[in-house]
């Protein structure tokens, strides 16, 4: 998958950094003055998930609403699985001072829950990281509370339920039923929920390793 980030230049122009997959961004030149620039990914439990969130936003702004919803849901799923593998990897390293190989990670994948929609994996990861369910953490942590409070939630649903009904059901409608007429409002809501969930997972990860 292709990822492009536009960064402002000192001259007022723009530097477009482009890469594919999880490769590093090569140096790029300003379109106006030719100044060379470099871009480094921020520290994150999952650089790939962060890139997928950014790509979802780009598709939303470009008007491709169904693709934006798909990418937002994939970003959340990717963040959950990458946090799990990070946790298992650090536990593995602490016990034997060696990083896991692909065969070991393949065995760990069998531990990861594959049912229960979003709440199943979210609660599994949350309990492993902070000893609470996803919604308990969201309700009790000040940072998570402020993130959740910014979301439109007229029915006062728990965040795990909101994510399942508003993001993943819309993803399933596209992926499984071929619905390609998503609206801008739907895509904006799905993106906002995905961004909130990723932000809360990052807060859990920060607490676990701080």
N, CA, C and O of each residue as an XYZ file, in Angstrom:
840
protein
N       0.838     -1.195      0.000
C       0.000      0.000      0.000
C       0.878      1.251      0.000
O       1.931      1.289      0.635
N       0.430      2.255     -0.712
C       1.193      3.497     -0.838
C       0.740      4.502      0.222
O      -0.454      4.657      0.478
N       1.714      5.181      0.833
C       1.435      6.195      1.833
C       2.158      7.484      1.453
O       3.339      7.462      1.108
N       1.445      8.604      1.520
C       2.041      9.903      1.223
C       1.699     10.894      2.333
O       0.543     11.040      2.730
N       2.736     11.566      2.819
C       2.573     12.618      3.817
C       3.086     13.923      3.226
O       4.186     13.968      2.674
N       2.306     14.967      3.338
C       2.726     16.289      2.882
C       3.147     17.136      4.078
O       2.373     17.337      5.014
N       4.374     17.626      4.036
C       4.924     18.408      5.137
C       5.245     19.816      4.653
O       5.876     19.974      3.608
N       4.824     20.843      5.391
C       5.128     22.217      4.953
C       6.626     22.499      4.986
O       7.349     22.019      5.859
N       7.072     23.288      4.015
C       8.478     23.706      3.932
C       8.615     25.124      4.480
O       7.636     25.868      4.542
N       9.820     25.493      4.874
C      10.076     26.828      5.405
C       9.713     27.921      4.406
O       9.379     29.038      4.799
N       9.779     27.601      3.115
C       9.510     28.601      2.087
C       8.016     28.824      1.870
O       7.617     29.742      1.153
N       7.193     27.980      2.490
C       5.757     28.059      2.269
C       5.240     27.007      1.313
O       4.031     26.857      1.137
N       6.158     26.277      0.693
C       5.769     25.198     -0.200
C       5.480     23.915      0.566
O       5.219     23.950      1.768
N       5.526     22.801     -0.120
C       5.190     21.523      0.490
C       6.170     20.450      0.037
O       6.600     20.425     -1.116
N       6.515     19.563      0.970
C       7.367     18.422      0.670
C       6.509     17.168      0.777
O       5.921     16.904      1.825
N       6.438     16.408     -0.289
C       5.615     15.198     -0.324
C       6.508     13.972     -0.121
O       7.334     13.643     -0.973
N       6.330     13.310      1.010
C       7.077     12.087      1.299
C       6.208     10.893      0.943
O       5.044     10.826      1.338
N       6.771      9.950      0.196
C       6.005      8.801     -0.268
C       6.778      7.515     -0.018
O       7.984      7.437     -0.256
N       6.050      6.496      0.472
C       6.645      5.176      0.628
C       5.562      4.135      0.443
O       4.391      4.475      0.270
N       5.941      2.875      0.479
C       4.978      1.777      0.380
C       5.188      0.820      1.546
O       6.299      0.680      2.057
N       4.103      0.161      1.961
C       4.190     -0.806      3.042
C       4.708     -0.186      4.320
O       4.299      0.909      4.706
N       5.621     -0.902      4.980
C       6.217     -0.381      6.215
C       7.644      0.104      5.996
O       8.423      0.215      6.943
N       7.984      0.394      4.730
C       9.320      0.903      4.430
C       9.503      2.313      4.986
O       8.529      3.029      5.218
N      10.753      2.701      5.195
C      11.034      4.058      5.641
C      10.745      5.050      4.523
O      10.746      4.698      3.343
N      10.499      6.291      4.914
C      10.288      7.343      3.928
C      11.653      7.824      3.413
O      12.500      8.227      4.211
N      11.875      7.787      2.103
C      13.125      8.332      1.572
C      13.094      9.856      1.603
O      12.014     10.442      1.680
N      14.258     10.513      1.545
C      14.281     11.980      1.484
C      13.478     12.479      0.286
O      13.376     11.798     -0.734
N      12.911     13.671      0.422
C      12.113     14.271     -0.651
C      12.449     15.748     -0.761
O      13.043     16.332      0.146
N      12.059     16.348     -1.888
C      12.375     17.745     -2.165
C      11.113     18.597     -2.144
O      10.036     18.144     -2.530
N      11.260     19.844     -1.685
C      10.157     20.791     -1.720
C       9.787     21.079     -3.167
O      10.663     21.280     -4.009
N       8.496     21.098     -3.454
C       8.024     21.349     -4.816
C       8.294     22.779     -5.270
O       8.283     23.065     -6.467
N       8.540     23.683     -4.308
C       8.735     25.092     -4.653
C      10.204     25.505     -4.706
O      10.665     26.072     -5.697
N      10.941     25.211     -3.617
C      12.317     25.713     -3.537
C      13.368     24.638     -3.721
O      14.549     24.959     -3.857
N      12.978     23.369     -3.729
C      13.938     22.291     -3.923
C      14.673     21.874     -2.657
O      15.573     21.037     -2.719
N      14.309     22.437     -1.512
C      14.968     22.073     -0.253
C      14.707     20.594      0.051
O      13.597     20.097     -0.139
N      15.745     19.904      0.523
C      15.612     18.498      0.866
C      15.062     18.347      2.275
O      15.409     19.121      3.167
N      14.204     17.353      2.476
C      13.633     17.095      3.795
C      13.630     15.614      4.107
O      13.721     14.775      3.210
N      13.523     15.300      5.400
C      13.462     13.917      5.858
C      12.253     13.750      6.781
O      11.863     14.683      7.483
N      11.677     12.575      6.771
C      10.513     12.283      7.601
C      10.762     10.985      8.352
O      11.120      9.971      7.753
N      10.571     11.022      9.671
C      10.741      9.847     10.515
C       9.399      9.531     11.165
O       8.720     10.426     11.667
N       9.024      8.267     11.155
C       7.773      7.863     11.794
C       7.843      8.122     13.298
O       8.896      7.928     13.905
N       6.738      8.559     13.909
C       6.725      8.747     15.368
C       6.792      7.407     16.084
O       6.431      6.374     15.519
N       7.257      7.428     17.339
C       7.258      6.216     18.139
C       5.824      5.754     18.342
O       4.959      6.549     18.708
N       5.571      4.489     18.109
C       4.211      3.968     18.185
C       4.259      2.457     18.331
O       5.172      1.816     17.809
N       3.284      1.870     19.038
C       3.207      0.411     19.076
C       3.008     -0.199     17.690
O       3.363     -1.356     17.463
N       2.447      0.569     16.770
C       2.245      0.073     15.408
C       2.330      1.212     14.404
O       1.373      1.966     14.228
N       3.471      1.334     13.750
C       3.631      2.338     12.699
C       2.647      2.076     11.566
O       2.107      3.010     10.974
N       2.417      0.794     11.267
C       1.494      0.444     10.190
C       0.084      0.930     10.492
O      -0.584      1.475      9.613
N      -0.379      0.738     11.729
C      -1.721      1.195     12.093
C      -1.820      2.710     12.000
O      -2.836      3.239     11.547
N      -0.777      3.411     12.426
C      -0.781      4.872     12.319
C      -0.859      5.305     10.858
O      -1.564      6.255     10.519
N      -0.131      4.603     10.004
C      -0.179      4.937      8.575
C      -1.556      4.653      7.986
O      -2.032      5.405      7.136
N      -2.198      3.578      8.429
C      -3.541      3.259      7.937
C      -4.559      4.300      8.382
O      -5.464      4.647      7.623
N      -4.418      4.799      9.606
C      -5.298      5.870     10.079
C      -5.117      7.113      9.212
O      -6.094      7.745      8.809
N      -3.869      7.455      8.931
C      -3.593      8.635      8.097
C      -4.166      8.432      6.695
O      -4.738      9.357      6.118
N      -4.015      7.230      6.151
C      -4.537      6.948      4.810
C      -6.067      6.994      4.809
O      -6.675      7.438      3.835
N      -6.688      6.536      5.898
C      -8.145      6.640      6.020
C      -8.583      8.099      5.961
O      -9.557      8.437      5.288
N      -7.862      8.957      6.666
C      -8.170     10.386      6.661
C      -8.023     10.965      5.256
O      -8.845     11.772      4.820
N      -6.969     10.545      4.548
C      -6.744     11.038      3.189
C      -7.888     10.617      2.266
O      -8.337     11.414      1.443
N      -8.367      9.375      2.392
C      -9.475      8.905      1.561
C     -10.764      9.640      1.918
O     -11.571      9.943      1.039
N     -10.956      9.926      3.194
C     -12.120     10.689      3.634
C     -12.114     12.074      3.001
O     -13.131     12.538      2.484
N     -10.957     12.728      3.047
C     -10.850     14.078      2.480
C     -10.996     14.062      0.960
O     -11.439     15.044      0.363
N     -10.621     12.941      0.337
C     -10.737     12.827     -1.120
C     -12.136     12.412     -1.574
O     -12.420     12.392     -2.772
N     -13.014     12.078     -0.618
C     -14.380     11.721     -0.974
C     -14.615     10.252     -1.215
O     -15.695      9.877     -1.673
N     -13.628      9.389     -0.920
C     -13.815      7.949     -1.101
C     -14.233      7.357      0.246
O     -13.414      6.775      0.956
N     -15.490      7.508      0.583
C     -15.964      7.268      1.942
C     -15.957      5.794      2.343
O     -15.629      5.474      3.486
N     -16.307      4.901      1.437
C     -16.314      3.482      1.780
C     -14.898      2.981      2.053
O     -14.681      2.205      2.983
N     -13.937      3.423      1.245
C     -12.543      3.032      1.465
C     -12.039      3.597      2.793
O     -11.300      2.922      3.509
N     -12.430      4.819      3.124
C     -12.036      5.427      4.396
C     -12.524      4.588      5.577
O     -11.797      4.408      6.554
N     -13.755      4.073      5.491
C     -14.303      3.242      6.564
C     -13.542      1.932      6.672
O     -13.204      1.505      7.775
N     -13.268      1.289      5.547
C     -12.507      0.038      5.560
C     -11.140      0.227      6.209
O     -10.732     -0.573      7.050
N     -10.439      1.277      5.821
C      -9.100      1.523      6.349
C      -9.138      1.858      7.838
O      -8.245      1.458      8.585
N     -10.161      2.585      8.271
C     -10.283      2.919      9.689
C     -10.445      1.650     10.524
O      -9.814      1.512     11.572
N     -11.286      0.725     10.067
C     -11.484     -0.525     10.800
C     -10.223     -1.377     10.783
O      -9.866     -1.970     11.801
N      -9.551     -1.446      9.649
C      -8.309     -2.223      9.568
C      -7.245     -1.643     10.493
O      -6.481     -2.386     11.109
N      -7.197     -0.326     10.587
C      -6.219      0.314     11.471
C      -6.442     -0.106     12.921
O      -5.483     -0.394     13.638
N      -7.701     -0.143     13.355
C      -8.007     -0.559     14.732
C      -7.599     -2.009     14.950
O      -6.964     -2.330     15.955
N      -7.956     -2.884     14.022
C      -7.593     -4.298     14.148
C      -6.080     -4.473     14.164
O      -5.550     -5.262     14.946
N      -5.390     -3.741     13.305
C      -3.934     -3.831     13.252
C      -3.311     -3.371     14.556
O      -2.363     -3.985     15.044
N      -3.840     -2.288     15.128
C      -3.297     -1.785     16.380
C      -3.461     -2.819     17.488
O      -2.539     -3.030     18.276
N      -4.614     -3.459     17.558
C      -4.847     -4.472     18.583
C      -3.863     -5.638     18.445
O      -3.252     -6.054     19.429
N      -3.713     -6.154     17.249
C      -2.834     -7.316     17.066
C      -1.368     -6.953     17.277
O      -0.608     -7.757     17.817
N      -0.963     -5.763     16.862
C       0.435     -5.375     17.029
C       0.779     -5.116     18.489
O       1.895     -5.406     18.920
N      -0.170     -4.571     19.262
C       0.066     -4.412     20.697
C       0.198     -5.791     21.357
O       1.040     -5.982     22.234
N      -0.624     -6.738     20.939
C      -0.534     -8.094     21.486
C       0.835     -8.702     21.191
O       1.471     -9.255     22.088
N       1.289     -8.604     19.954
C       2.586     -9.179     19.598
C       3.731     -8.454     20.316
O       4.724     -9.077     20.691
N       3.590     -7.153     20.503
C       4.600     -6.409     21.254
C       4.664     -6.908     22.692
O       5.749     -7.136     23.227
N       3.503     -7.078     23.317
C       3.450     -7.550     24.693
C       4.066     -8.932     24.825
O       4.878     -9.175     25.718
N       3.678     -9.840     23.931
C       4.226    -11.189     23.979
C       5.726    -11.181     23.696
O       6.482    -11.939     24.305
N       6.153    -10.326     22.776
C       7.573    -10.256     22.445
C       8.415     -9.783     23.610
O       9.505    -10.305     23.843
N       7.923     -8.805     24.342
C       8.677     -8.286     25.481
C       8.702     -9.297     26.626
O       9.708     -9.423     27.324
N       7.599    -10.014     26.817
C       7.584    -11.075     27.818
C       8.584    -12.173     27.440
O       9.294    -12.701     28.295
N       8.627    -12.501     26.167
C       9.547    -13.525     25.662
C      10.995    -13.081     25.858
O      11.840    -13.871     26.278
N      11.273    -11.832     25.555
C      12.642    -11.313     25.700
C      13.057    -11.276     27.167
O      14.201    -11.586     27.500
N      12.123    -10.896     28.045
C      12.445    -10.817     29.468
C      12.792    -12.181     30.051
O      13.577    -12.271     30.995
N      12.215    -13.238     29.496
C      12.461    -14.573     30.036
C      13.711    -15.228     29.461
O      14.310    -16.087     30.109
N      14.114    -14.832     28.247
C      15.261    -15.508     27.637
C      16.236    -14.607     26.921
O      17.191    -15.095     26.317
N      16.020    -13.280     26.970
C      16.899    -12.303     26.333
C      17.097    -12.583     24.840
O      18.199    -12.456     24.307
N      16.007    -12.963     24.186
C      16.045    -13.198     22.741
C      14.703    -12.789     22.164
O      13.655    -13.050     22.754
N      14.743    -12.141     20.996
C      13.511    -11.734     20.339
C      12.885    -12.925     19.619
O      13.609    -13.810     19.163
N      11.570    -12.969     19.506
C      10.908    -14.118     18.883
C      11.130    -14.154     17.377
O      11.373    -13.127     16.742
N      11.042    -15.363     16.818
C      11.090    -15.514     15.374
C       9.662    -15.640     14.840
O       8.698    -15.608     15.604
N       9.541    -15.782     13.525
C       8.213    -15.844     12.914
C       7.424    -17.059     13.382
O       6.204    -16.988     13.534
N       8.110    -18.170     13.611
C       7.416    -19.378     14.057
C       6.807    -19.166     15.439
O       5.694    -19.619     15.706
N       7.536    -18.476     16.320
C       7.015    -18.199     17.651
C       5.807    -17.272     17.579
O       4.813    -17.485     18.273
N       5.893    -16.246     16.740
C       4.767    -15.320     16.600
C       3.546    -16.024     16.026
O       2.414    -15.698     16.383
N       3.770    -16.989     15.136
C       2.650    -17.742     14.566
C       1.923    -18.536     15.651
O       0.699    -18.661     15.612
N       2.669    -19.071     16.618
C       2.044    -19.785     17.728
C       1.246    -18.837     18.608
O       0.165    -19.186     19.084
N       1.773    -17.648     18.824
C       1.068    -16.668     19.653
C      -0.254    -16.249     19.028
O      -1.214    -15.948     19.736
N      -0.302    -16.232     17.706
C      -1.538    -15.824     17.040
C      -2.710    -16.706     17.428
O      -3.861    -16.274     17.367
N      -2.423    -17.948     17.830
C      -3.492    -18.857     18.228
C      -4.126    -18.423     19.553
O      -5.265    -18.789     19.844
N      -3.396    -17.646     20.354
C      -3.934    -17.154     21.617
C      -4.892    -15.974     21.409
O      -5.752    -15.706     22.247
N      -4.732    -15.286     20.297
C      -5.487    -14.050     20.077
C      -6.935    -14.375     19.735
O      -7.178    -15.182     18.839
N      -7.914    -13.768     20.426
C      -9.330    -14.077     20.165
C      -9.771    -13.623     18.781
O      -9.438    -12.524     18.338
N     -10.521    -14.480     18.108
C     -10.983    -14.173     16.755
C     -12.501    -14.079     16.676
O     -13.071    -14.066     15.584
N     -13.150    -14.014     17.820
C     -14.614    -13.907     17.843
C     -15.019    -12.818     18.825
O     -14.198    -12.305     19.586
N     -16.291    -12.482     18.792
C     -16.808    -11.478     19.716
C     -16.766    -10.072     19.169
O     -16.936     -9.109     19.918
N     -16.538     -9.934     17.854
C     -16.479     -8.593     17.278
C     -15.339     -7.786     17.871
O     -14.310     -8.346     18.250
N     -15.517     -6.470     17.954
C     -14.492     -5.622     18.541
C     -14.322     -5.843     20.042
O     -13.183     -5.893     20.507
N     -15.406     -5.979     20.833
C     -15.225     -6.101     22.278
C     -14.350     -7.278     22.695
O     -13.614     -7.168     23.675
N     -14.408     -8.402     21.980
C     -13.608     -9.567     22.364
C     -12.116     -9.270     22.380
O     -11.496     -9.373     23.438
N     -11.509     -8.902     21.245
C     -10.088     -8.569     21.241
C      -9.747     -7.353     22.100
O      -8.699     -7.323     22.745
N     -10.635     -6.343     22.111
C     -10.349     -5.128     22.885
C     -10.249     -5.437     24.375
O      -9.341     -4.947     25.046
N     -11.168     -6.243     24.900
C     -11.121     -6.605     26.315
C      -9.930     -7.512     26.611
O      -9.310     -7.403     27.669
N      -9.618     -8.391     25.691
C      -8.461     -9.280     25.847
C      -7.176     -8.466     25.985
O      -6.374     -8.707     26.888
N      -6.989     -7.505     25.088
C      -5.782     -6.677     25.121
C      -5.783     -5.767     26.346
O      -4.755     -5.622     27.008
N      -6.916     -5.158     26.650
C      -6.986     -4.245     27.775
C      -6.677     -4.952     29.095
O      -5.949     -4.421     29.934
N      -7.228     -6.139     29.269
C      -6.952     -6.887     30.492
C      -5.481     -7.284     30.592
O      -4.910     -7.302     31.683
N      -4.874     -7.600     29.456
C      -3.452     -7.961     29.478
C      -2.573     -6.750     29.788
O      -1.543     -6.884     30.448
N      -2.972     -5.584     29.320
C      -2.147     -4.389     29.498
C      -2.361     -3.722     30.850
O      -1.396     -3.395     31.540
N      -3.624     -3.517     31.235
C      -3.904     -2.698     32.422
C      -4.799     -3.391     33.446
O      -5.164     -2.779     34.450
N      -5.158     -4.648     33.216
C      -5.941     -5.383     34.197
C      -7.392     -4.954     34.301
O      -8.044     -5.219     35.311
N      -7.907     -4.295     33.274
C      -9.299     -3.853     33.261
C      -9.877     -4.113     31.876
O      -9.144     -4.269     30.900
N     -11.216     -4.157     31.808
C     -11.846     -4.243     30.496
C     -11.643     -2.931     29.744
O     -11.285     -1.913     30.337
N     -11.869     -2.967     28.462
C     -11.694     -1.766     27.644
C     -12.585     -0.630     28.134
O     -12.132      0.509     28.249
N     -13.849     -0.933     28.424
C     -14.772      0.118     28.862
C     -14.464      0.593     30.284
O     -14.633      1.775     30.586
N     -14.017     -0.306     31.154
C     -13.623      0.118     32.499
C     -12.463      1.104     32.443
O     -12.462      2.119     33.139
N     -11.486      0.795     31.615
C     -10.344      1.704     31.477
C     -10.792      3.036     30.904
O     -10.381      4.090     31.390
N     -11.628      3.002     29.879
C     -12.114      4.234     29.252
C     -12.881      5.093     30.249
O     -12.790      6.320     30.219
N     -13.626      4.454     31.122
C     -14.441      5.183     32.101
C     -13.600      5.789     33.223
O     -13.953      6.836     33.765
N     -12.484      5.132     33.576
C     -11.731      5.529     34.768
C     -10.448      6.318     34.484
O      -9.955      7.014     35.371
N      -9.909      6.227     33.294
C      -8.663      6.927     32.983
C      -8.978      8.330     32.457
O      -9.762      8.456     31.517
N      -8.393      9.387     33.029
C      -8.736     10.758     32.602
C      -8.462     11.027     31.122
O      -9.268     11.674     30.452
N      -7.333     10.537     30.609
C      -7.025     10.750     29.187
C      -8.043     10.047     28.307
O      -8.537     10.620     27.336
N      -8.359      8.798     28.649
C      -9.349      8.045     27.871
C     -10.728      8.694     27.983
O     -11.474      8.739     27.005
N     -11.065      9.191     29.160
C     -12.354      9.863     29.348
C     -12.497     11.057     28.412
O     -13.539     11.244     27.784
N     -11.438     11.866     28.324
C     -11.510     13.068     27.482
C     -11.593     12.712     26.011
O     -12.274     13.396     25.247
N     -10.908     11.649     25.602
C     -10.981     11.199     24.207
C     -12.396     10.731     23.884
O     -12.960     11.102     22.855
N     -12.962      9.917     24.766
C     -14.298      9.358     24.551
C     -15.362     10.449     24.578
O     -16.316     10.414     23.800
N     -15.194     11.422     25.481
C     -16.196     12.479     25.632
C     -16.321     13.345     24.388
O     -17.359     13.969     24.169
N     -15.267     13.388     23.567
C     -15.300     14.218     22.358
C     -16.102     13.578     21.226
O     -16.386     14.236     20.225
N     -16.470     12.300     21.373
C     -17.212     11.610     20.312
C     -18.716     11.871     20.432
O     -19.250     11.835     21.541
N     -19.402     12.129     19.334
C     -20.873     12.182     19.379
C     -21.420     10.815     19.788
O     -21.101      9.803     19.164
N     -22.240     10.787     20.830
C     -22.742      9.523     21.355
C     -24.117      9.747     21.975
O     -24.276      9.638     23.191
N     -25.118     10.063     21.140
C     -26.435     10.448     21.656
C     -27.117      9.370     22.489
O     -27.944      9.684     23.345
N     -26.778      8.085     22.249
C     -27.406      7.005     23.002
C     -26.588      6.583     24.214
O     -26.935      5.617     24.894
N     -25.491      7.310     24.491
C     -24.635      7.035     25.654
C     -24.171      5.576     25.704
O     -24.215      4.936     26.755
N     -23.730      5.063     24.558
C     -23.241      3.690     24.486
C     -21.821      3.601     25.038
O     -21.059      4.560     24.915
N     -21.447      2.470     25.646
C     -20.040      2.256     25.980
C     -19.210      2.289     24.695
O     -19.717      1.969     23.620
N     -17.942      2.673     24.804
C     -17.132      2.835     23.604
C     -16.974      1.532     22.833
O     -16.960      1.545     21.602
N     -16.853      0.402     23.535
C     -16.712     -0.867     22.816
C     -17.947     -1.162     21.976
O     -17.828     -1.652     20.853
N     -19.129     -0.868     22.507
C     -20.376     -1.069     21.756
C     -20.481     -0.075     20.612
O     -20.893     -0.427     19.507
N     -20.106      1.167     20.884
C     -20.144      2.198     19.845
C     -19.233      1.826     18.682
O     -19.603      1.985     17.519
N     -18.048      1.335     19.000
C     -17.110      0.949     17.951
C     -17.654     -0.221     17.133
O     -17.533     -0.236     15.908
N     -18.249     -1.193     17.810
C     -18.787     -2.352     17.102
C     -19.951     -1.964     16.192
O     -20.005     -2.385     15.036
N     -20.886     -1.156     16.715
C     -22.094     -0.843     15.955
C     -21.856      0.205     14.876
O     -22.441      0.129     13.796
N     -21.005      1.176     15.162
C     -20.838      2.291     14.230
C     -19.667      2.122     13.264
O     -19.710      2.638     12.147
N     -18.633      1.414     13.678
C     -17.480      1.235     12.795
C     -17.481     -0.148     12.157
O     -17.480     -0.259     10.931
N     -17.482     -1.198     12.961
C     -17.290     -2.533     12.402
C     -18.526     -3.054     11.658
O     -18.378     -3.806     10.694
N     -19.714     -2.684     12.070
C     -20.882     -3.093     11.291
C     -20.907     -2.404      9.933
O     -21.323     -2.988      8.933
N     -20.459     -1.165      9.915
C     -20.384     -0.470      8.617
C     -19.273     -1.060      7.758
O     -19.413     -1.160      6.539
N     -18.164     -1.451      8.394
C     -17.115     -2.148      7.640
C     -17.648     -3.451      7.062
O     -17.411     -3.764      5.895
N     -18.373     -4.215      7.889
C     -18.913     -5.493      7.433
C     -19.922     -5.307      6.303
O     -19.987     -6.119      5.380
N     -20.702     -4.242      6.380
C     -21.681     -3.966      5.334
C     -20.979     -3.767      3.988
O     -21.489     -4.175      2.945
N     -19.815     -3.140      4.026
C     -19.049     -2.926      2.802
C     -18.367     -4.210      2.354
O     -18.484     -4.624      1.200
N     -17.639     -4.847      3.304
C     -16.809     -5.999      2.956
C     -17.619     -7.243      2.623
O     -17.236     -8.011      1.741
N     -18.743     -7.454      3.323
C     -19.490     -8.697      3.161
C     -20.736     -8.566      2.294
O     -21.191     -9.548      1.706
N     -21.292     -7.352      2.212
C     -22.531     -7.172      1.469
C     -22.374     -6.291      0.245
O     -23.335     -6.055     -0.487
N     -21.165     -5.808      0.024
C     -20.910     -5.033     -1.182
C     -21.549     -3.666     -1.199
O     -21.798     -3.110     -2.269
N     -21.818     -3.111     -0.024
C     -22.412     -1.775      0.051
C     -21.326     -0.734     -0.186
O     -20.376     -0.642      0.591
N     -21.457      0.046     -1.248
C     -20.407      1.007     -1.606
C     -20.957      2.434     -1.675
O     -20.369      3.293     -2.331
N     -22.072      2.687     -1.006
C     -22.680      4.011     -1.040
C     -22.574      4.728      0.308
O     -23.478      5.464      0.700
N     -21.473      4.508      1.003
C     -21.270      5.158      2.299
C     -21.273      6.673      2.128
O     -20.815      7.199      1.113
N     -21.794      7.360      3.132
C     -21.880      8.815      3.068
C     -20.697      9.466      3.781
O     -19.959      8.815      4.520
N     -20.540     10.750      3.543
C     -19.481     11.496      4.211
C     -19.663     11.463      5.726
O     -18.697     11.292      6.469
N     -20.904     11.628      6.178
C     -21.174     11.610      7.615
C     -20.801     10.280      8.253
O     -20.231     10.250      9.344
N     -21.120      9.179      7.575
C     -20.753      7.859      8.086
C     -19.247      7.711      8.176
O     -18.724      7.225      9.179
N     -18.549      8.126      7.132
C     -17.087      8.001      7.108
C     -16.438      8.869      8.183
O     -15.487      8.444      8.839
N     -16.953     10.082      8.360
C     -16.400     10.964      9.395
C     -16.574     10.359     10.775
O     -15.670     10.424     11.609
N     -17.733      9.773     11.015
C     -18.001      9.170     12.320
C     -17.102      7.952     12.535
O     -16.541      7.780     13.617
N     -16.966      7.118     11.525
C     -16.115      5.929     11.642
C     -14.656      6.314     11.886
O     -13.971      5.700     12.704
N     -14.192      7.333     11.169
C     -12.816      7.774     11.351
C     -12.606      8.307     12.764
O     -11.591      8.011     13.393
N     -13.557      9.088     13.265
C     -13.436      9.656     14.611
C     -13.398      8.554     15.668
O     -12.630      8.640     16.626
N     -14.220      7.525     15.497
C     -14.224      6.413     16.449
C     -12.901      5.661     16.399
O     -12.331      5.343     17.442
N     -12.407      5.375     15.200
C     -11.133      4.666     15.065
C     -10.000      5.459     15.695
O      -9.150      4.893     16.384
N      -9.984      6.759     15.464
C      -8.940      7.608     16.027
C      -9.008      7.591     17.552
O      -7.976      7.551     18.221
N     -10.222      7.622     18.101
C     -10.393      7.582     19.550
C      -9.924      6.253     20.133
O      -9.229      6.227     21.149
N     -10.300      5.162     19.498
C      -9.901      3.841     19.987
C      -8.379      3.691     19.967
O      -7.786      3.217     20.936
N      -7.757      4.091     18.871
C      -6.294      4.003     18.781
C      -5.636      4.876     19.849
O      -4.641      4.477     20.454
N      -6.189      6.059     20.080
C      -5.639      6.936     21.105
C      -5.718      6.313     22.494
O      -4.787      6.445     23.289
N      -6.817      5.640     22.786
C      -6.979      4.993     24.094
C      -6.059      3.780     24.218
O      -5.497      3.540     25.286
N      -5.900      3.022     23.148
C      -4.963      1.894     23.176
C      -3.533      2.379     23.387
O      -2.758      1.724     24.084
N      -3.173      3.511     22.797
C      -1.841      4.080     23.020
C      -1.658      4.473     24.480
O      -0.577      4.302     25.042
N      -2.720      5.002     25.097
C      -2.630      5.371     26.508
C      -2.443      4.124     27.377
O      -1.667      4.153     28.332
N      -3.139      3.041     27.063
C      -2.923      1.796     27.781
C      -1.485      1.313     27.645
O      -0.854      0.915     28.624
N      -0.980      1.354     26.427
C       0.391      0.912     26.167
C       1.382      1.790     26.930
O       2.366      1.288     27.473
N       1.127      3.090     26.972
C       2.021      4.005     27.696
C       2.048      3.676     29.173
O       3.112      3.654     29.791
N       0.875      3.420     29.743
C       0.796      3.090     31.158
C       1.489      1.754     31.453
O       2.190      1.615     32.456
N       1.286      0.795     30.582
C       1.878     -0.542     30.784
C       3.397     -0.482     30.822
O       4.030     -1.218     31.578
N       3.982      0.384     30.017
C       5.443      0.377     29.900
C       6.103      1.621     30.475
O       7.305      1.818     30.296
N       5.332      2.473     31.171
C       5.928      3.662     31.768
C       6.540      3.312     33.128
O       7.095      4.183     33.797
